């Protein structure tokens, strides 16, 4: 059975799309990503939360925003803070290494 991983950051432009692309296609893993800011590329939906087996946020502030906006949808959901700063371009090799290291315990 596939494990559904949902990656969240602020604007869904750099970190969470990198994570989604990085882990997509790995055996037993399905991925999706979204943002939590008003100016995001893809706004998080309750349906994505329902779909997810594990929600991985890039920073503590994202967990706070997630709880504030979607708290009623989070019952029984595990949310992990990866502590990945907003310092990298999309698919930057250092960002890829950091995501692989921080996500390894959850894959």
Secondary structure, 3 states (H helix, E strand, C coil): CCEEEEEEECCCCCHHHHHHHHHCCCCCEEEEEEECCCCCCCECCHHHHHHCCEEEECCHHHHHHHHHHHHHHCCCCEEEECCCCCCCCCCCHHHHHHHHHHHHHHC
